[in-house]
Amino acid sequence: MSIEAKLLHLQAIQNLLAPYRYLYCVDLEATCDEVGVHESLRSLVVVPDQMETIEIGLVVIDLETLEIVDEFQRFVRPQINPTLTDFCKQLTSIQQSDVDGALTYQEVGDELRTFAASYPDAAWASWGDYDARQLERNAGFAACPSLLEGVPHFNARKWHAGLYDDRPKSLKQTVESLGLVWHGIYHRGIDDARNVASIIKEMLG
């Protein structure tokens, strides 16, 4: 990609963000299941259409300074499949005790709206569109507003692919390809959100 094309793409991203003071970098973890290579064929305990949010991690970037100014992290108690699968626990490092004592999706939404009131004029970004779809799906299960209802969403993975003229990579591959240091545990909501914020700061800086 030429320098001119890269600058044009960066300007386009900056124009999208111009109306906002803050950007929430968000990552979700959800109930899930997968048949292991050493397992006998079986039905999935959690099918994709019934995946429920079990953690939200959110990092606030002040778009005027590109500094991280706050964080929000909550576990969420699933309702349809309240018992986590072994696959889910191994993938995310989230344990049964973390979600057993957690608030419901609706209750976490109430807490998040109180938190977000301190950071108005905001948009949110995630690594891909999965997180936006998951929030809407979970809102349907809970018959309540989405956790980020009314806040515009952007796909940071597409920003990176356009800016670096590259095929979209996994979050961890992208952090490493930019020469950044990976922080925390992969597939943990708050850690992944911190790393999304790191990528976005690198792109915009």
LUMNU-64963 format. One record per residue: residue number from 1; residue in three letters; chain; x, y, z of N, C-alpha, C in turn. Coordinates in steps of 0.1 Angstrom, whole numbers. Layout:
BEGIN
NUM | ALA | A | X | Y | Z | X | Y | Z | X | Y | Z .
...
***
This chain:
BEGIN
1 | MET | A | 8 | -12 | 0 | 0 | 0 | 0 | 9 | 12 | 0 .
2 | SER | A | 5 | 22 | -9 | 13 | 34 | -9 | 11 | 43 | 3 .
3 | ILE | A | 20 | 52 | 6 | 18 | 61 | 17 | 6 | 69 | 16 .
4 | GLU | A | 3 | 74 | 3 | -9 | 82 | 1 | -22 | 74 | 4 .
5 | ALA | A | -22 | 61 | -1 | -34 | 53 | 2 | -36 | 51 | 17 .
6 | LYS | A | -25 | 49 | 24 | -26 | 46 | 38 | -31 | 59 | 45 .
7 | LEU | A | -26 | 70 | 41 | -30 | 83 | 47 | -45 | 86 | 45 .
8 | LEU | A | -49 | 82 | 33 | -64 | 84 | 29 | -72 | 75 | 38 .
9 | HIS | A | -68 | 63 | 40 | -76 | 53 | 48 | -76 | 58 | 63 .
10 | LEU | A | -64 | 62 | 67 | -64 | 67 | 81 | -73 | 80 | 83 .
11 | GLN | A | -73 | 88 | 73 | -82 | 100 | 73 | -97 | 96 | 74 .
12 | ALA | A | -100 | 85 | 66 | -114 | 80 | 66 | -118 | 75 | 80 .
13 | ILE | A | -109 | 68 | 87 | -111 | 63 | 100 | -113 | 75 | 110 .
14 | GLN | A | -104 | 85 | 109 | -105 | 97 | 117 | -118 | 104 | 115 .
15 | ASN | A | -122 | 105 | 103 | -135 | 112 | 100 | -147 | 104 | 106 .
16 | LEU | A | -146 | 91 | 106 | -157 | 83 | 113 | -157 | 86 | 128 .
17 | LEU | A | -146 | 88 | 134 | -145 | 90 | 148 | -146 | 104 | 152 .
18 | ALA | A | -146 | 113 | 143 | -146 | 128 | 146 | -158 | 132 | 155 .
19 | PRO | A | -170 | 126 | 153 | -181 | 131 | 161 | -180 | 127 | 176 .
20 | TYR | A | -171 | 118 | 180 | -171 | 112 | 193 | -159 | 116 | 201 .
21 | ARG | A | -161 | 117 | 214 | -150 | 121 | 223 | -143 | 108 | 228 .
22 | TYR | A | -151 | 97 | 230 | -145 | 85 | 236 | -148 | 73 | 226 .
23 | LEU | A | -139 | 63 | 227 | -141 | 51 | 220 | -140 | 39 | 230 .
24 | TYR | A | -151 | 31 | 231 | -150 | 19 | 240 | -145 | 8 | 231 .
25 | CYS | A | -134 | 2 | 236 | -129 | -10 | 230 | -134 | -22 | 238 .
26 | VAL | A | -142 | -31 | 231 | -150 | -41 | 238 | -146 | -55 | 233 .
27 | ASP | A | -146 | -64 | 242 | -145 | -78 | 239 | -154 | -86 | 248 .
28 | LEU | A | -161 | -96 | 242 | -170 | -105 | 249 | -165 | -119 | 249 .
29 | GLU | A | -168 | -126 | 259 | -166 | -141 | 259 | -180 | -147 | 261 .
30 | ALA | A | -182 | -158 | 256 | -196 | -164 | 256 | -195 | -179 | 259 .
31 | THR | A | -206 | -185 | 263 | -207 | -199 | 264 | -205 | -206 | 251 .
32 | CYS | A | -199 | -217 | 251 | -195 | -224 | 238 | -192 | -238 | 240 .
33 | ASP | A | -191 | -246 | 230 | -188 | -260 | 231 | -181 | -264 | 218 .
34 | GLU | A | -173 | -274 | 218 | -167 | -280 | 206 | -163 | -295 | 210 .
35 | VAL | A | -165 | -303 | 200 | -162 | -317 | 202 | -147 | -319 | 200 .
36 | GLY | A | -140 | -323 | 210 | -125 | -325 | 209 | -121 | -336 | 200 .
37 | VAL | A | -109 | -335 | 195 | -103 | -345 | 186 | -103 | -359 | 192 .
38 | HIS | A | -102 | -360 | 205 | -102 | -373 | 211 | -115 | -378 | 217 .
39 | GLU | A | -126 | -370 | 214 | -139 | -373 | 219 | -147 | -381 | 209 .
40 | SER | A | -156 | -389 | 214 | -166 | -395 | 205 | -175 | -385 | 200 .
41 | LEU | A | -181 | -387 | 188 | -190 | -378 | 182 | -202 | -376 | 192 .
42 | ARG | A | -206 | -364 | 194 | -217 | -361 | 203 | -224 | -348 | 199 .
43 | SER | A | -236 | -346 | 204 | -242 | -333 | 202 | -236 | -322 | 210 .
44 | LEU | A | -236 | -310 | 205 | -230 | -299 | 212 | -239 | -295 | 224 .
45 | VAL | A | -233 | -293 | 235 | -241 | -288 | 247 | -246 | -274 | 245 .
46 | VAL | A | -238 | -266 | 238 | -241 | -252 | 235 | -240 | -251 | 220 .
47 | VAL | A | -252 | -248 | 213 | -251 | -246 | 199 | -249 | -231 | 196 .
48 | PRO | A | -244 | -228 | 185 | -240 | -214 | 182 | -251 | -204 | 184 .
49 | ASP | A | -263 | -207 | 181 | -275 | -198 | 182 | -279 | -196 | 197 .
50 | GLN | A | -273 | -204 | 206 | -276 | -202 | 220 | -264 | -198 | 228 .
51 | MET | A | -254 | -193 | 222 | -243 | -188 | 230 | -247 | -175 | 238 .
52 | GLU | A | -243 | -175 | 250 | -246 | -164 | 259 | -234 | -157 | 264 .
53 | THR | A | -234 | -144 | 266 | -223 | -137 | 271 | -220 | -140 | 285 .
54 | ILE | A | -207 | -143 | 288 | -203 | -146 | 302 | -193 | -136 | 307 .
55 | GLU | A | -187 | -128 | 298 | -178 | -117 | 303 | -179 | -106 | 293 .
56 | ILE | A | -179 | -94 | 298 | -177 | -82 | 289 | -165 | -75 | 295 .
57 | GLY | A | -155 | -72 | 286 | -144 | -63 | 289 | -145 | -50 | 281 .
58 | LEU | A | -143 | -39 | 287 | -144 | -26 | 280 | -134 | -17 | 284 .
59 | VAL | A | -126 | -11 | 275 | -116 | -1 | 278 | -119 | 12 | 271 .
60 | VAL | A | -118 | 23 | 278 | -122 | 36 | 273 | -110 | 43 | 268 .
61 | ILE | A | -110 | 47 | 255 | -99 | 56 | 250 | -105 | 70 | 248 .
62 | ASP | A | -98 | 80 | 254 | -101 | 94 | 251 | -95 | 97 | 237 .
63 | LEU | A | -104 | 100 | 228 | -99 | 102 | 214 | -92 | 115 | 212 .
64 | GLU | A | -92 | 124 | 222 | -85 | 137 | 221 | -70 | 134 | 224 .
65 | THR | A | -68 | 125 | 234 | -54 | 123 | 238 | -49 | 109 | 235 .
66 | LEU | A | -58 | 100 | 230 | -54 | 86 | 227 | -49 | 79 | 240 .
67 | GLU | A | -53 | 84 | 251 | -50 | 77 | 264 | -61 | 68 | 268 .
68 | ILE | A | -58 | 57 | 275 | -68 | 49 | 281 | -72 | 55 | 295 .
69 | VAL | A | -85 | 58 | 297 | -89 | 65 | 308 | -97 | 57 | 318 .
70 | ASP | A | -102 | 46 | 314 | -110 | 38 | 324 | -112 | 24 | 318 .
71 | GLU | A | -117 | 15 | 326 | -121 | 1 | 322 | -133 | -3 | 329 .
72 | PHE | A | -140 | -13 | 323 | -152 | -19 | 329 | -151 | -34 | 326 .
73 | GLN | A | -153 | -42 | 336 | -153 | -57 | 334 | -163 | -63 | 343 .
74 | ARG | A | -171 | -72 | 337 | -181 | -79 | 345 | -182 | -93 | 339 .
75 | PHE | A | -183 | -103 | 348 | -188 | -116 | 344 | -203 | -115 | 343 .
76 | VAL | A | -209 | -124 | 335 | -224 | -124 | 333 | -229 | -139 | 335 .
77 | ARG | A | -239 | -140 | 343 | -245 | -153 | 345 | -254 | -158 | 334 .
78 | PRO | A | -250 | -169 | 327 | -259 | -174 | 316 | -271 | -180 | 321 .
79 | GLN | A | -282 | -180 | 313 | -295 | -185 | 317 | -299 | -198 | 310 .
80 | ILE | A | -296 | -199 | 297 | -300 | -210 | 290 | -291 | -223 | 293 .
81 | ASN | A | -278 | -221 | 293 | -269 | -231 | 297 | -260 | -226 | 308 .
82 | PRO | A | -265 | -226 | 321 | -258 | -221 | 332 | -245 | -228 | 336 .
83 | THR | A | -243 | -240 | 331 | -231 | -248 | 335 | -221 | -247 | 323 .
84 | LEU | A | -210 | -242 | 325 | -200 | -240 | 315 | -194 | -253 | 310 .
85 | THR | A | -192 | -255 | 297 | -186 | -267 | 292 | -171 | -267 | 296 .
86 | ASP | A | -165 | -279 | 295 | -150 | -280 | 297 | -143 | -272 | 287 .
87 | PHE | A | -148 | -273 | 274 | -142 | -266 | 263 | -142 | -251 | 266 .
88 | CYS | A | -153 | -245 | 271 | -154 | -231 | 274 | -145 | -227 | 284 .
89 | LYS | A | -144 | -235 | 295 | -135 | -231 | 306 | -120 | -232 | 302 .
90 | GLN | A | -117 | -241 | 293 | -103 | -242 | 289 | -99 | -231 | 279 .
91 | LEU | A | -109 | -227 | 270 | -107 | -217 | 260 | -105 | -203 | 267 .
92 | THR | A | -114 | -200 | 276 | -115 | -186 | 282 | -108 | -184 | 295 .
93 | SER | A | -105 | -195 | 302 | -100 | -195 | 316 | -111 | -190 | 326 .
94 | ILE | A | -123 | -188 | 321 | -134 | -184 | 330 | -139 | -197 | 337 .
95 | GLN | A | -141 | -197 | 350 | -145 | -208 | 358 | -160 | -207 | 362 .
96 | GLN | A | -165 | -219 | 366 | -179 | -219 | 369 | -182 | -210 | 381 .
97 | SER | A | -173 | -209 | 390 | -176 | -200 | 402 | -176 | -185 | 397 .
98 | ASP | A | -169 | -181 | 386 | -170 | -168 | 381 | -184 | -164 | 377 .
99 | VAL | A | -191 | -173 | 370 | -204 | -169 | 365 | -215 | -172 | 375 .
100 | ASP | A | -213 | -182 | 384 | -224 | -185 | 393 | -227 | -174 | 402 .
101 | GLY | A | -218 | -166 | 405 | -220 | -154 | 414 | -222 | -141 | 407 .
102 | ALA | A | -223 | -142 | 393 | -223 | -130 | 385 | -238 | -124 | 384 .
103 | LEU | A | -239 | -112 | 379 | -252 | -106 | 376 | -257 | -111 | 363 .
104 | THR | A | -270 | -109 | 360 | -276 | -113 | 348 | -272 | -103 | 337 .
105 | TYR | A | -275 | -106 | 325 | -272 | -97 | 313 | -279 | -84 | 315 .
106 | GLN | A | -291 | -84 | 319 | -299 | -71 | 322 | -292 | -63 | 333 .
107 | GLU | A | -289 | -70 | 344 | -283 | -63 | 355 | -269 | -57 | 352 .
108 | VAL | A | -261 | -64 | 344 | -248 | -59 | 339 | -251 | -47 | 330 .
109 | GLY | A | -261 | -48 | 322 | -265 | -36 | 313 | -268 | -24 | 321 .
110 | ASP | A | -275 | -25 | 332 | -278 | -14 | 341 | -265 | -8 | 347 .
111 | GLU | A | -256 | -16 | 351 | -243 | -11 | 356 | -235 | -5 | 345 .
112 | LEU | A | -235 | -10 | 333 | -227 | -5 | 322 | -232 | 9 | 318 .
113 | ARG | A | -246 | 11 | 318 | -251 | 24 | 315 | -247 | 34 | 325 .
114 | THR | A | -247 | 31 | 338 | -242 | 40 | 348 | -228 | 44 | 346 .
115 | PHE | A | -219 | 34 | 343 | -205 | 36 | 340 | -204 | 45 | 327 .
116 | ALA | A | -211 | 42 | 317 | -209 | 49 | 304 | -214 | 64 | 305 .
117 | ALA | A | -223 | 67 | 315 | -227 | 81 | 316 | -216 | 90 | 319 .
118 | SER | A | -205 | 85 | 324 | -193 | 94 | 327 | -185 | 96 | 314 .
119 | TYR | A | -188 | 89 | 303 | -180 | 90 | 291 | -190 | 91 | 279 .
120 | PRO | A | -197 | 102 | 278 | -207 | 104 | 268 | -201 | 107 | 254 .
121 | ASP | A | -209 | 109 | 244 | -204 | 111 | 230 | -194 | 100 | 226 .
122 | ALA | A | -198 | 88 | 228 | -189 | 77 | 225 | -194 | 68 | 214 .
123 | ALA | A | -185 | 61 | 208 | -188 | 49 | 199 | -180 | 37 | 205 .
124 | TRP | A | -183 | 26 | 199 | -175 | 14 | 204 | -170 | 6 | 192 .
125 | ALA | A | -159 | -1 | 195 | -152 | -9 | 185 | -149 | -23 | 190 .
126 | SER | A | -149 | -33 | 182 | -145 | -46 | 186 | -137 | -52 | 174 .
127 | TRP | A | -130 | -63 | 177 | -122 | -70 | 167 | -131 | -79 | 159 .
128 | GLY | A | -137 | -74 | 148 | -147 | -81 | 140 | -161 | -77 | 144 .
129 | ASP | A | -171 | -83 | 138 | -185 | -80 | 141 | -192 | -90 | 151 .
130 | TYR | A | -184 | -100 | 155 | -190 | -110 | 164 | -196 | -104 | 176 .
131 | ASP | A | -189 | -95 | 183 | -193 | -90 | 195 | -206 | -82 | 194 .
132 | ALA | A | -208 | -75 | 183 | -221 | -67 | 181 | -232 | -77 | 179 .
133 | ARG | A | -230 | -88 | 172 | -240 | -98 | 170 | -244 | -105 | 183 .
134 | GLN | A | -233 | -108 | 191 | -236 | -115 | 203 | -244 | -107 | 213 .
135 | LEU | A | -241 | -94 | 214 | -249 | -85 | 223 | -263 | -85 | 219 .
136 | GLU | A | -266 | -84 | 206 | -280 | -84 | 201 | -287 | -97 | 204 .
137 | ARG | A | -280 | -108 | 202 | -285 | -121 | 204 | -289 | -123 | 219 .
138 | ASN | A | -280 | -119 | 228 | -282 | -120 | 242 | -293 | -111 | 247 .
139 | ALA | A | -294 | -99 | 241 | -306 | -90 | 244 | -319 | -97 | 241 .
140 | GLY | A | -319 | -104 | 230 | -331 | -112 | 226 | -335 | -122 | 236 .
141 | PHE | A | -325 | -130 | 241 | -327 | -140 | 251 | -332 | -133 | 264 .
142 | ALA | A | -327 | -122 | 268 | -330 | -116 | 281 | -342 | -106 | 280 .
143 | ALA | A | -347 | -104 | 267 | -358 | -95 | 265 | -356 | -81 | 271 .
144 | CYS | A | -344 | -76 | 268 | -340 | -63 | 274 | -331 | -56 | 263 .
145 | PRO | A | -328 | -43 | 265 | -319 | -36 | 256 | -305 | -43 | 255 .
146 | SER | A | -298 | -41 | 244 | -285 | -46 | 243 | -276 | -38 | 253 .
147 | LEU | A | -265 | -44 | 257 | -256 | -37 | 266 | -251 | -23 | 261 .
148 | LEU | A | -250 | -22 | 248 | -245 | -9 | 242 | -255 | -4 | 233 .
149 | GLU | A | -268 | -5 | 236 | -279 | 0 | 228 | -277 | 15 | 225 .
150 | GLY | A | -278 | 18 | 212 | -277 | 32 | 208 | -263 | 38 | 206 .
151 | VAL | A | -253 | 30 | 210 | -239 | 34 | 208 | -234 | 29 | 194 .
152 | PRO | A | -229 | 37 | 185 | -225 | 32 | 172 | -213 | 23 | 173 .
153 | HIS | A | -213 | 13 | 164 | -203 | 2 | 165 | -194 | 3 | 152 .
154 | PHE | A | -181 | 1 | 154 | -171 | 0 | 143 | -163 | -13 | 145 .
155 | ASN | A | -159 | -18 | 133 | -152 | -31 | 132 | -137 | -27 | 131 .
156 | ALA | A | -129 | -28 | 141 | -115 | -25 | 141 | -107 | -34 | 133 .
157 | ARG | A | -112 | -46 | 131 | -104 | -56 | 123 | -104 | -51 | 108 .
158 | LYS | A | -115 | -45 | 104 | -116 | -40 | 90 | -107 | -28 | 89 .
159 | TRP | A | -107 | -19 | 99 | -98 | -8 | 99 | -84 | -12 | 97 .
160 | HIS | A | -80 | -22 | 104 | -66 | -27 | 103 | -63 | -33 | 89 .
161 | ALA | A | -72 | -41 | 84 | -70 | -47 | 71 | -69 | -37 | 60 .
162 | GLY | A | -77 | -26 | 61 | -76 | -16 | 51 | -64 | -7 | 52 .
163 | LEU | A | -60 | -5 | 65 | -48 | 4 | 67 | -35 | -3 | 64 .
164 | TYR | A | -34 | -16 | 66 | -22 | -23 | 63 | -22 | -32 | 51 .
165 | ASP | A | -33 | -30 | 43 | -35 | -38 | 31 | -32 | -53 | 33 .
166 | ASP | A | -38 | -58 | 43 | -35 | -71 | 48 | -48 | -79 | 50 .
167 | ARG | A | -47 | -92 | 49 | -58 | -101 | 53 | -61 | -100 | 68 .
168 | PRO | A | -73 | -99 | 72 | -76 | -98 | 87 | -69 | -110 | 94 .
169 | LYS | A | -63 | -107 | 105 | -57 | -118 | 113 | -64 | -119 | 126 .
170 | SER | A | -60 | -129 | 134 | -66 | -130 | 147 | -60 | -118 | 155 .
171 | LEU | A | -67 | -116 | 167 | -63 | -105 | 175 | -48 | -106 | 179 .
172 | LYS | A | -45 | -118 | 184 | -31 | -120 | 189 | -21 | -119 | 178 .
173 | GLN | A | -24 | -124 | 166 | -15 | -123 | 155 | -13 | -108 | 151 .
174 | THR | A | -23 | -101 | 152 | -22 | -86 | 148 | -14 | -79 | 158 .
175 | VAL | A | -16 | -81 | 171 | -7 | -75 | 181 | 8 | -77 | 178 .
176 | GLU | A | 11 | -90 | 175 | 24 | -94 | 173 | 30 | -88 | 160 .
177 | SER | A | 21 | -88 | 149 | 26 | -83 | 136 | 29 | -68 | 137 .
178 | LEU | A | 23 | -61 | 146 | 26 | -46 | 148 | 37 | -44 | 157 .
179 | GLY | A | 43 | -54 | 162 | 55 | -53 | 171 | 51 | -48 | 185 .
180 | LEU | A | 38 | -50 | 188 | 33 | -46 | 202 | 34 | -58 | 211 .
181 | VAL | A | 34 | -56 | 224 | 35 | -66 | 234 | 21 | -71 | 238 .
182 | TRP | A | 18 | -84 | 237 | 6 | -90 | 241 | 5 | -90 | 256 .
183 | HIS | A | -7 | -85 | 261 | -8 | -84 | 275 | -20 | -93 | 279 .
184 | GLY | A | -18 | -101 | 290 | -29 | -109 | 296 | -31 | -122 | 290 .
185 | ILE | A | -43 | -128 | 292 | -47 | -141 | 288 | -56 | -140 | 275 .
186 | TYR | A | -52 | -147 | 265 | -60 | -147 | 252 | -74 | -153 | 255 .
187 | HIS | A | -84 | -147 | 249 | -98 | -152 | 251 | -103 | -149 | 265 .
188 | ARG | A | -98 | -138 | 271 | -104 | -132 | 283 | -109 | -118 | 279 .
189 | GLY | A | -121 | -115 | 282 | -127 | -103 | 277 | -119 | -90 | 280 .
190 | ILE | A | -116 | -88 | 292 | -109 | -76 | 296 | -95 | -75 | 290 .
191 | ASP | A | -88 | -87 | 289 | -75 | -87 | 283 | -75 | -84 | 268 .
192 | ASP | A | -85 | -91 | 262 | -86 | -89 | 247 | -90 | -74 | 244 .
193 | ALA | A | -99 | -68 | 253 | -103 | -54 | 251 | -90 | -45 | 252 .
194 | ARG | A | -82 | -48 | 262 | -70 | -40 | 263 | -61 | -41 | 251 .
195 | ASN | A | -60 | -53 | 245 | -52 | -54 | 233 | -58 | -48 | 221 .
196 | VAL | A | -71 | -48 | 220 | -78 | -41 | 209 | -75 | -26 | 211 .
197 | ALA | A | -75 | -21 | 223 | -72 | -7 | 225 | -58 | -4 | 221 .
198 | SER | A | -49 | -13 | 224 | -35 | -11 | 220 | -33 | -10 | 205 .
199 | ILE | A | -40 | -19 | 197 | -40 | -18 | 183 | -45 | -5 | 177 .
200 | ILE | A | -57 | -1 | 183 | -63 | 11 | 178 | -54 | 23 | 181 .
201 | LYS | A | -48 | 24 | 193 | -39 | 35 | 196 | -28 | 35 | 186 .
202 | GLU | A | -23 | 23 | 182 | -12 | 22 | 173 | -16 | 27 | 159 .
203 | MET | A | -28 | 24 | 155 | -33 | 28 | 142 | -35 | 43 | 141 .
204 | LEU | A | -41 | 48 | 151 | -45 | 63 | 151 | -33 | 72 | 155 .
205 | GLY | A | -23 | 66 | 162 | -12 | 74 | 166 | -2 | 77 | 155 .
***
